[in-house]
Amino acid sequence: MTKIPLSVLELATVVKGGNHSSAIESTVAVARHVEALGYNRIWMAEHHNMEYIASSATSVLIGHVAGKTNSIRVGSGGIMLPNHSPLVIAEQFGTLASIYPGRIDLGLGRAPGTDQLTARALRRNNLDTSLHFPNDVKQLQTYFSKSNNTAMVRAFPGEGLDIPIWILGSSTDSAYLAAQMGLPYTFAAHFAPTHFRQAIAIYREHFRPSAYLDKPYVMACVNVLGADTDEEASALLSSLIAMFVGVITNVRSPLQTPGQLPVEYNIPEVRSTINSMLACTFTGNSASLRTKLSDFIDDTQIDELMVATYIYDNEAKLKSFSILRDALESV
């Protein structure tokens, strides 16, 4: 297996007994820890109207994390662009890139990152904005371009800055767009793995070289739970399953301690859905993760691995990142 960069996705998830402030503190601790381990980037995801996720003001959180670290790339995984004016995002990320030059990534998605009622509140009843996603991405590129200097509307800060734009996907739709625009592509296999292989095949097949990228670049986000033993790692999985049960049943709760699985997991339809969501979830000790992830990377030929790690205890979570780094360092 060719060694590839490692990165992290964070949602600033509130754990049982915690709050939004402690969730943000834990995210900073993760960023500092993985930076010291040599991880490539840490991204935060935009979600709204979710009581136990503290990453709704994504640009603000990116700035906070970047200010608490020194070298790791910090970005969005992603900004849900239909929720925003491209000009506002250009100005926000132009400001971030001006404060932290060479460290800011802008990952873009077309989903609302929330329920339809909240999406309506965000978009002021204009729910058709997702249809404009390709044009909004192009408008954002225009605002960052030096050639926009004669336009009537310009982004300051932002204009002329080199801010990498990524297209995010959880189905095949955005694979075509990323390929057509010649942009790097990242897939959310940590919760929607069903179309992962089909989507990256489409992206690679249809990729057109651009001023931004001369060949396809695929990053996959997967769940990884590492521990000293396979048994410990498997036990940690119950917290993730409980979180997914909350997503499926729309009964949300803070991230739970490992232990007994929710009774709803015994419902066949719920169990089947969650098990499919776990298709790109990897647990184990260093040796097990080395084997499982080496096979996954060789099979998919991804260029970078991003991991989501939902573990209740933050020390155990930090340890999981260390175990993962060690597992892939020794390949």
ZABA-47630 format. One line per 4 residues: their letters; for each residue z, y, x negated of N, C-alpha, C. Coordinates in steps of 0.02 Angstrom, whole numbers, plus 50000, padded with zeros to 5 digits. Each point is the difference from the previous one (the first is absolute). Example, Ala and Ser with C-alpha at 12.3 -4.5 7.8 and 13.67 -1.06 7.14 Angstrom:
AS> 50390,49716,49340,50000,50059,50045,50000,50060,49955 ~ 49964,50053,50018,50003,50059,49958,50037,50055,50039;
! end
This chain:
MTKI> 50000,49940,49959,50000,50060,50041,50000,50062,49957 ~ 49956,50048,50015,50001,50064,49966,50059,50041,50024 ~ 50036,50029,49954,50057,50042,50018,49976,50062,50038 ~ 50032,50015,50056,49980,50057,50040,50060,50045,50012;
PLSV> 49987,50064,50018,50056,50046,50013,50041,49979,50060 ~ 50064,50016,49997,50047,49987,50055,50021,50067,50030 ~ 50004,50002,50066,50022,50060,50035,50045,49982,50059 ~ 50029,50051,50032,50049,49989,50053,49984,50043,50061;
LELA> 50009,49971,50059,49998,50038,50063,50070,50006,50027 ~ 50020,50061,50018,50066,50013,50028,49994,50036,50067 ~ 50043,49981,50048,50004,50035,50064,50066,50036,50009 ~ 50043,49998,49948,50067,50028,50006,50034,49971,50061;
TVVK> 50004,49933,50000,50027,49963,50057,50076,50005,50003 ~ 50027,50015,50058,50072,50004,50010,50027,49929,50008 ~ 50052,49984,49962,50031,49934,50006,50061,50005,50045 ~ 50023,49943,50024,50059,49997,50043,50059,50033,49964;
GGNH> 50031,50048,50033,50056,50036,49969,49979,50062,49962 ~ 49934,50010,49992,49975,50058,49964,49975,50054,50046 ~ 49969,50051,49971,49971,50054,50039,49938,50026,49964 ~ 49970,50053,50026,49939,50025,49969,50011,50026,49929;
SSAI> 50057,50031,49989,50014,50026,49933,50007,49943,49950 ~ 50035,49948,50019,50008,49943,49954,49935,49964,49989 ~ 49957,49998,50051,49934,49968,49994,49958,50038,49948 ~ 50002,50066,50002,49962,50041,49953,50029,49992,49929;
ESTV> 50066,49998,49995,50032,49988,49935,49978,49933,49971 ~ 49996,49949,50042,49980,49934,49977,49927,50000,49977 ~ 49958,50038,50034,49930,50005,49980,49994,50033,49931 ~ 50040,50052,49989,50001,50032,49933,50023,49950,49947;
AVAR> 50051,49960,50016,50024,49950,49953,49946,49949,49984 ~ 49962,49980,50051,49944,49954,49989,49949,50031,49954 ~ 49982,50063,50014,49949,50034,49960,50021,50004,49926 ~ 50061,50019,49988,50025,50005,49931,50000,49932,49966;
HVEA> 50020,49949,50037,50005,49933,49972,49931,49973,49981 ~ 49953,50005,50047,49934,49971,49986,49962,50043,49948 ~ 50014,50064,49997,49971,50041,49947,50022,49974,49932 ~ 50065,49985,49994,50026,49974,49936,49970,49932,49983;
LGYN> 49981,49962,50052,49970,49934,49989,49925,50004,49984 ~ 49971,50060,50007,49929,50008,49984,49953,49991,50059 ~ 50027,50003,50062,49956,49996,50058,49954,50061,50001 ~ 49943,49992,50032,49947,50051,49997,50012,50057,50049;
RIWM> 50018,49984,50063,50007,50052,50051,50049,49978,50053 ~ 50027,50048,50036,50040,49987,50059,49974,50045,50056 ~ 49986,49969,50057,49972,50035,50058,50049,49998,50058 ~ 49999,50052,50041,50038,50003,50062,49952,50001,50059;
AEHH> 50021,49970,50056,49956,49993,50058,50024,50045,50057 ~ 49952,50030,50035,50014,50044,50056,50011,49960,50064 ~ 50061,50006,50028,50016,49970,50064,50039,50051,50041 ~ 49993,49996,50066,50033,50049,50044,50035,49965,50058;
NMEY> 50053,50033,50024,50039,49976,50057,50028,49930,49987 ~ 50018,49987,49938,50031,49937,49981,50068,50016,49969 ~ 50052,49986,50038,50067,50022,49984,50024,49978,49931 ~ 49975,49943,49977,50027,49971,49939,49951,50004,49941;
IASS> 49953,50047,50004,49955,50014,49944,50003,50074,49985 ~ 50010,50018,49936,50012,50070,49982,49941,50031,49962 ~ 49939,49973,50010,49943,50025,49963,49951,50038,50044 ~ 50024,50028,50056,49955,50035,50046,49969,50063,49969;
ATSV> 50041,50039,49965,49974,50059,49966,49977,49979,49930 ~ 49945,49964,49998,49980,49964,49940,49989,50045,49940 ~ 49966,50056,50010,49987,50046,49944,50065,50026,49970 ~ 50049,50014,50043,50065,50025,49975,50034,49946,49959;
LIGH> 49999,49938,50024,50033,49945,49964,49964,49986,49934 ~ 49934,50005,49999,49963,49991,49937,50023,50052,49949 ~ 50006,50062,50021,50023,50052,49954,50070,49986,49974 ~ 50043,49976,50044,50069,49985,49979,50002,49944,49949;
VAGK> 49963,49946,50013,49998,49943,49954,49968,50019,49934 ~ 49945,50038,50003,49967,50022,49938,50047,50042,49958 ~ 50041,50042,50034,50047,50042,49964,50058,49963,49969 ~ 50013,49939,50023,50055,49960,49974,49976,49949,49948;
TNSI> 49934,50000,49986,49971,49954,49951,49960,50040,49949 ~ 49972,49965,49951,49967,50036,49945,49927,49983,49991 ~ 49981,49938,50010,49932,49980,49982,49964,49958,50052 ~ 50035,49964,50042,49969,49956,50048,49958,50041,50049;
RVGS> 49943,49973,50021,49959,50034,50051,50035,49994,50067 ~ 49997,50053,50039,50034,50002,50066,49949,50021,50052 ~ 49999,49965,50056,49949,50018,50049,50014,49973,50069 ~ 49948,50001,50041,50006,49982,50071,49964,49934,50013;
GGIM> 50035,49957,50035,49970,49937,50019,50008,49985,50074 ~ 49977,50044,50044,49963,50060,49982,50018,50058,50045 ~ 49962,50053,49989,49998,50055,50048,49953,49979,50056 ~ 50024,50004,50062,49958,49982,50057,49960,50063,50020;
LPNH> 49941,50006,49970,49963,50063,50002,49985,50026,50071 ~ 49986,49956,50050,49988,50027,50067,50059,50038,50030 ~ 50060,49991,49971,50058,50038,50024,50001,50071,49973 ~ 49955,50017,49954,50006,50063,49963,49932,50035,49994;
SPLV> 50002,50064,49988,49941,50037,49979,49986,49984,49926 ~ 49937,49984,49983,49983,49989,49929,50021,50059,49955 ~ 49996,50061,50026,50019,50058,49959,50074,49998,49983 ~ 50041,49981,50048,50073,49996,49988,50015,49948,49947;
IAEQ> 49968,49942,50005,50011,49947,49950,49975,50021,49932 ~ 49942,50034,49998,49974,50025,49936,50050,50048,49968 ~ 50030,50043,50039,50048,50048,49973,50064,49965,49978 ~ 50024,49952,50041,50061,49965,49982,49992,49960,49935;
FGTL> 49945,49962,49995,49991,49959,49941,49976,50042,49941 ~ 49966,50056,50014,49985,50046,49946,50063,50029,49970 ~ 50048,50015,50043,50065,50025,49976,50036,49946,49959 ~ 50002,49939,50026,50032,49945,49963,49968,49990,49932;
ASIY> 49933,50000,49999,49964,49988,49937,50008,50058,49951 ~ 50013,50059,50026,50013,50058,49957,50069,49996,49968 ~ 50047,49972,50037,50069,49993,49974,50004,49939,49954 ~ 49965,49946,50018,50004,49937,49962,49929,49979,49980;
PGRI> 49969,50036,49954,49930,49987,49983,49989,49929,49973 ~ 49946,49968,50023,49983,49934,49976,50042,49944,50028 ~ 50041,50014,50051,50046,49948,50025,49994,49987,50075 ~ 49958,50037,50036,49999,49996,50073,49939,49963,50025;
DLGL> 50011,49951,50045,49947,49963,50034,50000,50018,50074 ~ 49941,49998,50030,49994,50014,50072,49965,49941,50034 ~ 50040,49956,50028,49974,49944,50039,49994,50021,50073 ~ 49943,49985,50031,49986,50023,50068,49988,49942,50048;
GRAP> 50030,50005,50059,49989,49951,50052,49980,50034,50065 ~ 49970,49960,50045,49978,50029,50064,50046,49982,50058 ~ 50046,49955,49991,50046,49981,50054,50051,50056,50011 ~ 50033,50002,50058,50048,50054,50012,50066,49991,49964;
GTDQ> 50016,49938,49981,50065,49988,49968,50057,50004,50050 ~ 49985,49988,50064,50050,50006,50052,49972,49975,50066 ~ 50036,50011,50054,49977,49981,50067,49954,50055,50029 ~ 49966,49984,50054,49951,50046,50028,50032,50064,50027;
LTAR> 50059,49995,50029,50034,50060,50026,50016,50048,49943 ~ 50025,49973,49945,50016,50043,49943,49937,50026,49967 ~ 49948,49958,49999,49936,50024,49973,49974,50059,50040 ~ 50010,49998,50066,49979,50055,50042,50040,50063,49983;
ALRR> 50064,49993,49986,50041,50057,49980,49978,50028,49933 ~ 49983,49956,49953,49978,50022,49934,49932,50035,50004 ~ 49956,49973,50042,49931,50024,50002,49987,50047,50059 ~ 50054,50020,50034,49996,50047,50056,49948,49977,50051;
NNLD> 50009,49937,50020,49960,49967,50052,49927,49985,49980 ~ 49981,50015,49939,49932,49985,49977,50000,49933,49965 ~ 49995,49946,50039,50003,49933,49972,49933,49976,49972 ~ 49950,50042,50003,49935,49982,49973,49993,50017,49925;
TSLH> 50053,50026,49970,49994,50023,49931,49985,49943,49952 ~ 50019,49938,50016,49986,49945,49955,49925,49987,49994 ~ 49962,50022,50051,49927,49991,49998,49969,50046,49947 ~ 50036,50052,49980,49975,50048,49951,50022,49983,49929;
FPND> 50032,49943,49991,50030,49983,49936,49950,50004,49942 ~ 49940,49971,50004,49954,50006,49943,49983,50072,49983 ~ 49988,50042,50051,49985,50070,49987,50060,50037,49972 ~ 50060,49981,50024,50060,50033,49974,50012,49984,49926;
VKQL> 49984,49938,49981,50006,49981,49929,49952,50042,49958 ~ 49938,50007,50025,49951,50040,49964,50021,50074,49997 ~ 50030,50025,50054,50023,50069,50000,50055,50010,49948 ~ 50044,49950,49996,50054,50002,49950,49971,50002,49929;
QTYF> 49950,49959,49988,49967,50000,49935,49969,50069,49986 ~ 49972,50030,50051,49970,50066,49991,50052,50052,49980 ~ 50058,49997,50032,50053,50048,49983,50024,49992,49928 ~ 49998,49938,49974,50021,49988,49931,49945,50017,49950;
SKSN> 49939,50008,50024,49942,50009,49955,49996,50071,49973 ~ 49980,50006,49937,49988,50066,49970,49942,50036,50035 ~ 49953,49961,50027,49941,50029,50032,50016,50034,50066 ~ 50063,49994,50023,50019,50033,50063,50020,50073,49989;
NTAM> 49990,50025,49939,50026,50066,49983,49964,50058,50034 ~ 49946,49987,50035,49966,50053,50037,50009,49993,50075 ~ 50039,49951,50021,50010,49988,50071,50047,50052,50031 ~ 49996,50007,50065,50044,50047,50035,50071,49973,50005;
VRAF> 50006,49933,50001,50067,49969,50004,50010,49958,49937 ~ 50053,50015,49963,50013,49966,49937,50073,49978,49997 ~ 50015,49950,49959,50068,49973,49994,50032,50024,49935 ~ 50055,50035,50006,50038,50023,49942,50074,49984,50010;
PGEG> 50032,49963,49954,49970,49961,49945,49960,49941,50028 ~ 49956,49974,49961,49960,49943,50019,49930,50002,49971 ~ 49967,50056,50008,49931,50006,49978,49995,49988,49924 ~ 49954,49954,49982,49987,49986,49930,50047,49951,49968;
LDIP> 50048,49974,50039,50049,49953,49971,49974,49928,50007 ~ 50016,49960,49951,49980,49929,50000,50056,49959,50031 ~ 49995,49990,50066,50051,49962,50037,49965,49937,50026 ~ 50016,49941,49973,49966,49939,50022,50012,49986,50074;
IWIL> 49946,49988,50036,50002,49982,50070,49987,49925,50007 ~ 50042,49966,50038,49993,49929,50015,49989,49992,50075 ~ 49963,49950,50019,49994,49981,50071,50043,49939,50012 ~ 50042,50004,50052,50044,49945,50018,49970,49962,50058;
GSST> 50015,49935,50003,49974,49959,50055,50048,49945,50019 ~ 49998,49981,50064,50035,49941,50024,49953,49957,50043 ~ 49936,50021,50001,49947,49961,50033,49937,50011,49959 ~ 49942,49983,50028,49938,50007,49961,49969,50069,50005;
DSAY> 50021,50041,50048,49966,50064,50013,49999,50045,49938 ~ 50058,50011,49970,50003,50046,49944,49969,49972,49936 ~ 49988,49935,49998,49967,49970,49941,49930,50028,49994 ~ 49964,50007,50056,49933,50028,49999,50001,50072,49977;
LAAQ> 50049,50039,50024,50004,50070,49982,50015,50009,49926 ~ 50050,49963,49975,50017,50004,49929,49940,49982,49956 ~ 49963,49949,50021,49941,49979,49962,49946,50053,50001 ~ 49987,50027,50059,49948,50051,50008,50015,50062,49960;
MGLP> 50064,50019,49997,50020,50062,49965,50015,49989,49926 ~ 49999,49936,49978,50014,49986,49930,50070,50018,49980 ~ 50049,49982,50043,50070,50016,49988,50040,49935,49990 ~ 50056,50004,49964,50042,49940,49994,50030,49981,50067;
YTFA> 50013,49935,50008,50019,49972,50065,50064,49959,49993 ~ 50047,50012,50044,50061,49960,50000,50011,49971,50070 ~ 50021,49937,50001,50006,49964,50064,50073,49983,50013 ~ 50021,50010,50063,50069,49989,50021,50012,49927,50018;
AHFA> 49995,49956,49951,50011,49929,50013,50073,49983,50009 ~ 50044,50048,49988,50072,49987,50009,50020,49994,50073 ~ 49958,50026,50046,50015,49990,50071,49939,49981,50041 ~ 49939,50007,49972,49939,49983,50038,49952,49961,49956;
PTHF> 50019,49940,49978,49959,49964,49951,49939,49964,50029 ~ 49993,49999,50066,49949,49958,50032,49930,50014,49973 ~ 49982,50064,49994,49932,50017,49980,49995,50022,49927 ~ 50051,49985,49961,50003,50024,49931,49940,49978,49959;
RQAI> 49988,49936,49997,49945,49975,49957,49932,50022,50026 ~ 49992,50002,50065,49937,50023,50028,49988,50074,49983 ~ 50053,50040,50005,49994,50071,49987,49982,50015,49928 ~ 50032,49967,49953,49985,50015,49929,49931,49974,49981;
AIYR> 49978,49946,50033,49931,49976,49988,49949,50051,50025 ~ 50013,50028,50059,49956,50052,50026,49999,50060,49954 ~ 50058,50022,49978,50005,50057,49955,49960,49989,49937 ~ 50008,49943,49969,49964,49986,49937,49925,49994,50011;
EHFR> 49981,49969,50055,49928,49989,50013,49964,50066,50013 ~ 50033,50046,50034,49966,50062,50021,50017,50060,49956 ~ 50037,49990,49947,50023,50056,49959,49942,50039,49970 ~ 50005,50066,50004,49951,50044,49969,50036,50042,49946;
PSAY> 49977,49997,49938,50031,50041,49948,49999,50074,50019 ~ 50052,50036,49980,50006,50070,50017,50025,50040,49941 ~ 50008,50064,50009,50029,50042,49947,50073,49983,49987 ~ 50030,49964,50048,50071,49983,49994,50011,49932,49969;
LDKP> 49952,49954,50009,50011,49930,49980,49933,49968,49989 ~ 49993,49964,49943,49935,49969,49986,49995,49928,50022 ~ 50057,49969,50016,50000,49931,50025,50059,49990,50047 ~ 49998,49948,50042,50055,49991,50048,50068,49993,49966;
YVMA> 50050,50026,50034,50069,49993,49977,50043,49982,50060 ~ 50030,49941,49999,50039,49974,50056,50073,49993,49980 ~ 50042,50030,50041,50072,49988,49994,50024,49967,50064 ~ 50038,49946,49993,50028,49965,50057,50075,50013,50003;
CVNV> 50025,50016,50059,50073,50006,50010,50025,49936,50033 ~ 50049,49968,49968,50028,49937,50025,50076,50006,49999 ~ 50034,49955,50034,50073,49996,49997,50021,49955,49943 ~ 50048,50023,49960,50027,49959,49947,50076,50005,50001;
LGAD> 50032,49941,50001,50073,49995,49998,50018,49953,49943 ~ 50025,50029,49946,50019,49961,49942,50076,49994,49993 ~ 50022,49944,49973,50071,49988,49988,50007,49950,49943 ~ 50063,49985,49981,50011,49954,49944,49977,49930,50016;
TDEE> 50005,49981,50064,49979,49932,50020,49954,50005,50060 ~ 49959,49948,50010,49957,49998,50059,50041,50001,50064 ~ 50058,49968,49999,50042,49997,50059,50026,50069,50019 ~ 50022,50038,49950,50023,50068,50014,49943,50043,50028;
ASAL> 49942,49994,49971,49943,50039,50023,49981,49982,50071 ~ 50001,49937,50017,49984,49978,50068,50051,50027,50050 ~ 50063,50003,49979,50052,50027,50044,49989,50074,50014 ~ 49974,50037,49951,49986,50071,50010,49946,50012,50053;
LSSL> 49958,49951,50010,49943,50007,50046,50023,50013,50072 ~ 50061,49979,50017,50023,50008,50070,50002,50074,50020 ~ 50015,50045,49953,50002,50071,50016,49931,50026,50019 ~ 49949,49978,49963,49931,50020,50015,49978,49972,50068;
IAMF> 50017,49937,50012,49981,49969,50064,50033,50038,50058 ~ 50064,50017,49992,50034,50038,50053,49967,50067,50011 ~ 49977,50033,49947,49966,50064,50007,49935,49990,50038 ~ 49961,49948,49983,49938,49987,50035,50012,49982,50074;
VGVI> 50054,49965,50015,50017,49985,50069,50010,50066,50038 ~ 50034,50048,49969,50010,50065,50031,49934,50036,50013 ~ 49953,49993,49954,49934,50031,50009,49964,49967,50059 ~ 50001,49934,50003,49964,49964,50052,50030,50012,50069;
TNVR> 50067,50002,50004,50034,50007,50065,50016,50072,50017 ~ 49986,50046,49953,50015,50071,50009,50074,50012,50012 ~ 50041,49959,49967,50073,50010,50001,50020,50010,49927 ~ 50000,50063,49978,50009,50015,49930,50074,50002,49982;
SPLQ> 50015,49984,49938,50068,50004,49974,49995,50014,49925 ~ 50056,50020,49969,49998,50008,49927,49986,49933,49967 ~ 49979,50003,49936,49988,49938,49963,50066,49961,49995 ~ 49998,49938,50021,50061,49959,50006,50016,49963,49936;
TPGQ> 50064,49981,49994,50020,49956,49946,49967,49932,50009 ~ 49988,49965,49945,49971,49932,50006,50047,49955,50040 ~ 49971,49956,50039,50042,49955,50039,49961,49969,50057 ~ 50034,49995,50057,49971,49967,50058,49940,50038,50026;
LPVE> 49948,49964,50018,49940,50031,50027,50010,50020,50072 ~ 49967,50053,50023,50006,50021,50070,49977,49944,50047 ~ 50031,49996,50058,49982,49947,50048,49928,50008,50023 ~ 49974,50061,49999,49931,50011,50022,49949,49965,49954;
YNIP> 50021,49985,49939,49956,49965,49953,49984,49929,50024 ~ 50042,49974,50045,49989,49933,50026,49948,49998,50056 ~ 49980,50059,50025,49947,50003,50050,49934,49983,49965 ~ 49964,49949,50023,49940,49977,49963,49950,50055,49984;
EVRS> 49987,50044,50049,49951,50053,49988,50023,50049,49947 ~ 50064,50016,50001,50028,50046,49950,49999,49967,49931 ~ 50022,49938,49996,50000,49965,49936,49930,49994,49971 ~ 49951,49985,50042,49931,49993,49976,49974,50066,49973;
TINS> 50013,50055,50036,49977,50066,49977,50032,50019,49934 ~ 50065,49989,49995,50036,50019,49939,49978,49957,49941 ~ 49991,49936,50012,49979,49956,49946,49931,50021,49973 ~ 49957,50024,50045,49935,50025,49976,50008,50065,49961;
MLAC> 50048,50041,50020,50014,50062,49963,50028,49986,49930 ~ 50030,49941,49992,50031,49982,49936,49952,49963,49953 ~ 49936,49999,50017,49952,49961,49960,49994,50025,49929 ~ 50013,50064,49988,49998,50028,49933,50069,50022,49979;
TFTG> 50048,49956,50010,50070,50011,49980,50018,49947,49948 ~ 50029,50023,49945,50014,49956,49943,50074,50004,49982 ~ 50032,49942,49998,50071,49997,49983,50010,49951,49942 ~ 50056,50010,49965,50016,49951,49948,50031,50031,49938;
NSAS> 50016,49957,49953,50024,50023,49935,49940,50020,49957 ~ 50013,50018,49938,49947,50025,49957,49944,49950,49992 ~ 50017,49937,49989,49949,49949,49990,49959,49989,50063 ~ 50033,49998,50057,49964,49989,50063,49953,50058,50016;
LRTK> 50026,50061,49990,49958,50059,50013,49941,50001,49952 ~ 50011,49980,49938,49945,49998,49951,49944,49955,50025 ~ 50018,49942,50024,49950,49952,50023,49965,50025,50064 ~ 50040,50021,50049,49972,50020,50064,49955,50062,49993;
LSDF> 50024,50049,49964,49963,50063,49995,49941,49994,49953 ~ 50006,49959,49949,49942,49987,49957,49943,49970,50039 ~ 50017,49952,50043,49948,49968,50042,49970,50051,50048 ~ 50042,50042,50029,49977,50051,50047,49953,50050,49966;
IDDT> 50020,50024,49941,49960,50049,49964,49934,49969,49976 ~ 50003,49939,49975,49938,49966,49978,49953,49989,50059 ~ 50029,49982,50057,49959,49984,50059,49967,50063,50029 ~ 50036,50055,50002,49975,50061,50033,49967,50048,49951;
QIDE> 50014,49992,49935,49972,50044,49949,50017,50073,50013 ~ 50060,50013,50024,50022,50069,50011,50010,50035,49933 ~ 49996,50065,50001,50008,50040,49940,50071,50025,49989 ~ 50039,50003,50054,50069,50024,49996,50040,49969,50055;
LMVA> 50064,49986,49986,50045,49970,50050,50054,50049,50018 ~ 50004,50017,50065,50054,50041,50026,50046,49956,50041 ~ 50065,50010,49993,50047,49957,50035,50046,50040,50045 ~ 50013,49972,50059,50052,50024,50045,50058,49951,49995;
TYIY> 50060,50025,49991,50058,49956,49989,50056,50021,50047 ~ 50007,49964,50055,50051,50015,50050,50060,49956,49987 ~ 50048,50027,49963,50061,49965,49983,50059,50045,50017 ~ 50050,49974,50036,50056,50040,50024,50039,50032,49943;
DNEA> 50020,49961,49951,50041,50025,49945,49956,50033,49947 ~ 50013,50063,49984,49955,50035,49955,50001,49973,49929 ~ 50058,49974,49978,50003,49970,49933,49956,49937,49998 ~ 50003,49961,50053,49957,49940,50003,49927,50020,50004;
KLKS> 49987,50056,50034,49931,50024,50005,49974,50022,49931 ~ 50040,50037,49963,49980,50021,49933,49989,49939,49955 ~ 50044,49951,50008,49993,49939,49960,49935,49964,50016 ~ 49980,50001,50063,49936,49969,50020,49942,50031,49963;
FSIL> 50000,50066,49993,49946,50033,49963,50000,49980,49927 ~ 50059,49991,49971,50005,49978,49930,49973,49929,49993 ~ 50019,49956,50046,49977,49931,49998,49924,49997,50007 ~ 49973,50040,50044,49927,50001,50009,49966,50024,49936;
RDAL> 50025,50053,49970,49970,50025,49939,50002,49946,49946 ~ 50057,49967,49992,50006,49948,49950,49953,49942,50015 ~ 49992,49984,50064,49957,49943,50019,49928,50013,49980 ~ 49976,50061,50010,49930,50014,49986,49990,50024,49928;
ESV> 50052,50023,49968,49995,50020,49929,49986,49939,49956 ~ 50029,49943,50020,49995,49941,49957,49939,49957,50014 ~ 49957,50025,50046,49938,49962,50015,49953,50005,49941;
! end
